[in-house]
C-alpha cells in the first residue's frame, strides 16, 4: 500500500457525480524506475451514484509535487497547470519542471463533471525515475573478446560492406563439472 494514503483524507465533500480512480503513468500504476522525462498521465472515472448515467468529465486539475507532504497541502511545486477544460483522460503529457534521476514524485487529480460539479481529490499516486541521462551510466558491458577476426558485414538493402564495429556482448564462463 502507498504509505502516505492516510495523509490524503479530504475534509470537503463535493457534489460532483464522478471521481478519478486508477491513476497511471505511462500505462503503469505507481511505476518504479521510469525512464521517461515527459511521462503521460491517465485515469479512469467512477460514478459516485451507480444509478446515474451519461456522466462525463468536462475539466481536470492535475498536481505533481516533490513530496507527499506538499501534495497534502495542495502545493504542486513541480507542476500544477490549474483547471484544464478537457474531457481527456489519457495522454496528458507532463509539462512541469525537469525530472531528476532516482527521484520519487507524487501526484493527484480532481475532475469536474458535465454539470461543472467538482470532485474530491483522488487518492495519491506516485512514481520513481530511473537514470534519465546517458552520461549518468557508469557501467561497461561484461563481454568476452571475439574468438576470431570480425568479417565485414553487409549493410542490408544497400549493397555495400562496412567493417564490423564491436561484437555483441557474450556472457559466458568456462567451468568444469566435478560432481554428478
C-alpha angles and dihedrals in degrees: 000000000000105000096218098054094108090058092063105065109138117230093194125072113211125198097223117132097225139048129197115247138167096039114199140182116210088347092305130109112233095337123200120209098022111172098193116113091197106033120183124236128217138171142175128234128233125195114236090212110042091206094061116097138197094031117159141165119260099175142359141199117210122190129193121191137180092230139028090236092059090048090054088055090051091246113140098190093174102040136354113152091179122227111350117196101223140119090212116126097170136054100022099163119217109250101171135107115320114281120238129221119260093013133133119226131193130209144173138176142205127196140202121224128224090277093053093254113150122228127216117264114277121247112276124274130188145187137193126217129228124208106319103184127056092225089064091068110101101174132100127210116264101226141149122245112258114273093220138016113286115253121221112270126225115239106229117248092356103083096223134105129230131189112262115257115211124331119253113269112271117203108201145127130191116230140161123239106223101172132054 
